[in-house]
Amino acid sequence: MSANNNKILVLAEDQNRCRDLTTILDFLGEQVWEVDHAALDKMTELNDVAAVILNGSDPDVVPALEKLVALDQGIPVLMIGDPDLSDLDAGISGHVIARMDWPLNYTKFVDSLYRAQVFRDQYARSQERGQQRALQLFRSLVGTSRSVQQVRQLMSQVADKEVSVLITGESGTGKEVVARNLHYHSPRRDKPFVPVNCGAIPGELLESELFGHEKGAFTGAITARVGRFELAEGGTLFLDEIGDMPLSMQVKILRVLQEKTFERVGSNRTVNADVRVIAATHKNLEDMIQGGEFREDLYYRLNVFPIEMPALRERVEDIPLLVHELVARMEKEKRGSLRLNSAAIMSLCRHDWPGNVRELANLVERLAIMHPYGVIGVQELPKKFRYVDDFDENRPVDDVGMPGVPGLIGLDAPALLPVNGIDLKDYLGNLEKQLIQQALDEAGGVVARAAEKLRIRRTTLVEKVRKYGLRDDTADEGV
């Protein structure tokens, strides 16, 4: 978990369940803070809390969730069980980022802890930027990849500037999302945002669509009509697929950008145009200029501030976050829900994504219809998305257990419970001790390297080495 938020708060009235959760989290190297509902009512803040595990079978689970979100707007909640939260505001229920069955599935539990860390880190970054609205502004531009961070940086630089912006990138990368966010974060946010798809309107009708026409201006013009420029007065006009605009119209758009005026079709009255123009295209306009298909002067008028959208295949590390965002949006709109296990996410990361984010969104929608509220594995994905062969995270893995550690086979196979029962805490303690000793042996006694193998913090490992009296068995180097 994050260095600043490193405790897992376990909230459960069932003391046995609370104790079991603490044992498991302690085994995973997490710091635990146990509270009950009475203690929660007296709390005024959630210092150093990375995530909350909430027992869904508790009678006060709904008010507890409301209290947690009131204490911390960035708190992620892992719910054990599936209580009815339909009456809650989406802004509160949206903090429940995972629902888990009891007893816990190891892989799903670790995945959920990771998702909680991502949720927490994303919120922390938005707070550090001092832009509370950024969480809504860049809602559809989630990601931690360098390319997405660059896009967000460019957007923050130009959003409030009165200049034309040209957004380029493949279809489905989110060009209109960027345009809408630029408008929303500009001084024109209270005025209209008017999109026009230049490729979807026949060339002979495009002039009337953009500038409007007077009654009788041409056959069929039985009434006067206001064009998109007038509709966008004071706001933003988004010219999508500008590369499909005919040359004859390009000249007229250039004049509007230069003179800030236009005339309706069939009229000689000049109309002022107080409009910011944002254009987008998936085509290479510089190549079109060379081929005589696009005006060079218009290109430079539009391309005052360019923003290039990265293809999804160039930022596959953002796919888990995008999936989470798409599922959260479905849940907020009450259109269903689902979860993808780590194997399915791994498989999606290997896809080429010719349709980019739009293709990913369509896949999530389809899966939610086919497997409502299900957990999606590789086998539930359409065939073209299956890149991990025969991988099932719930399938026992043969002959890959760790030497000297009985019952631990790939950490996913079920351990056998003795007939007379078991002291779980002692069993996990011995198991943890053996794993630490093995990691130290393989790392030559260097604690920092052993901690990397165990995926825990170095300071946590130092404490556990002292706890189990392993220090004398290790080298001093790196401890």
Secondary structure, DSSP 4 states (H G I P E B T S, - for coil): --SSS-EEEEE-S-HHHHHHHHHHHHHTT-EEEEE-HHHHHH----TTEEEEEEETTSTTHHHHHHHHHHH-TT--EEEES----TTS-HHHHTTEEEEE-SSPPHHHHHHHHHHHHHHHHHHHHHHHTT-TTHHHHTTT----SHHHHHHHHHHHHHTTS-S-EEEE--TTS-HHHHHHHHHHTSTTTTS-EEEEETTTS-HHHHHHHHHEE-TTSSTT--S-EE-HHHHTTTSEEEEETGGGS-HHHHHHHHHHHHHSEEE-BT---EEE---EEEEEESS-HHHHHHTTSS-HHHHHHHTTEEEEPPPGGG-GGGHHHHHHHHHHHHHHTTS---EE-HHHHHHHTTS--TTHHHHHHHHHHHHHHHSTTPEE-GGGS-GGG--STT--TTS--TT-PPTT-TT-STTTSPPPPPTT---HHHHHHHHHHHHHHHHHHHTTT-HHHHHHHHTS-HHHHHHHHHHTT-GGGS-STT-
